[in-house]
Amino acid sequence: MAYLVTIFAYLILLFVFGLRLTKRLKKKEDFLVAGRTLTAPVLVGTLLASWMGSGDIFSVSDLSYNHGYSSLIGSSGGWLGIIIVFFIAGRVRRFGQFTVPDILEARYNQWARVLATITTIIAYVTIVSYQFRGGGWVLNIITEGKISTETGIIIMAVFVITYTLLAGMISVAYLDIFNGIIMITGVFLALPFLIHSVGGMDYIVSNVTPRSHSFLGNMSWVQAMGYFFPTLLLALGNSNMYQRFFSAKNEKEAKKSVIGWVLGVIFLGVALQSLAVVGSSYFKGLEATEAGKIILLVAHKGVPVVVGCALLAAIVAIIISTANSFLLVPATNVIRDIYMRFINPNLPDKKMILFSRLTVIILGFISYSLIFFFPRILDAAYAAYTVYGAGITPALIAVFFWKRATVSGGVLSMLGGMATTIVWEIINKIQGHLPLGVPAIYPALICSLTLLIGVSLLTPKPSPDKWKHFFK
């Protein structure tokens, strides 16, 4: 009962705070980019909270069950990506727009905007879908089955959709500070209690899943890099990140925030990994579709109740903060990058906010319907990372690092990366296994980079007007 009371108290607190923030909505900048007022501490909190999601709870658990600390290979791709982002954060803020498609149209053309929007919707509604599933698992486990997973998913979906449409980026950003504190407190508090509860380090070392390789665990290099590269590419192209940089008070605040963000992601990521590894030594015999629940089982049965309540609050904070962030971005893309760009560019601010809220509801429903396409959160996470990473990131990074990239190269790169991923995942779903046993990231990234580089070198150089704004 204590677990359920903790979760619902937390959700009520978020909802009340979100309602209060709706009074601050006066123009589209408030809903989309928090009025461009965010300072570095606020940015660190919201970047950390939006990056740490169900993938870090459930995919980490899944991988840790079979590979131990070797699954940090996947997480380290994200860490490297964030470090690289440090060098472009200030330039992103200087550009002063709203979305990643804004950047891509300015550097390439309107088709780049359309492709980026489509790719973002596909990837981000998939990411939101497994946040819903994770929330359903939480409610199912803490009520010991009294709330079914399906009912729990619906409850979580309704809450996330409602909360996101209240106050947009204002509510997301400022609540993420609170969420970040809860995450750090719950995770770091639980770890020493868990180590003591399972019987100490000797027990843990003796009971973790045996590994065939000290570095790779039970993975091959192909599998390991199949986790590393999608996470790296998502970090480099993450629309949530760019939208937060656009929300920064100035360039300096945007750049400063990346330092705190990468440190927070590394420390919290390793702590979550440790919970999963220690938990895997204690909760044994889980089926493949259940292995992702290890950290939830730790919170419910592996630590004292008070500590478990704190950890569960952290888990829900991670789920909620990621779900509303990844729901807000594609809603923004639909309204700003499609409707306002091609249909009604003079849409008044009040109607823009209304239409964005309606889009949040529609995309939330689509996310819910996708839950049943991927039975494992691990599979859904890396499919989403790949379609976004291969479909957008190469062309987007070229904006800031390669003056020679041309319109044709950028647009075809995006189309090739997105299409290859989708086809590969459909074949995987039909056959029941990956084509040739190869993760989608390999053919998708090769296709995307080949088109970007090859077509750019075969077409005339772009004029300085296309790239000069991004190299100041």
Secondary structure by P-SEA (a helix, b strand, c coil): caaaaaaaaaaaaaaaaaaaaccccccccccccccccccaaaaaaaaaaaaccccccaaaaaaaaccccccaaaaaaaaaaaaaacccaaaaaaaccccaaaaaaaaccaaaaaaaaaaaaaaaaaaaaaaaaaaaaaaaaaacccccaaaaaaaaaaaaaaaaacccaaaaaaaaaaaaaaaaaaaaaaaaaaaaaaccaaaaaaccccccccccccccaaaaaaaaaaaaaaaaccaaaaaaaaacccaaaaaaaaaaaaaaaaaaaaaaaaaaaaaaacccccccccccaaaaaaacccccaaaaaaaaaaaaaaaaaaaaaaaaaaaaaaacccccccccccccaaaaaaaaaaaaaaaaaaaaaaccccccaaaaaaaaaaaaaaaccaaaaaacccccccaaaaaaaaaaaaaaaaaaaaaaaaaccccccccaaaaaaaaaaaaaaaaaaacccccccccccccc
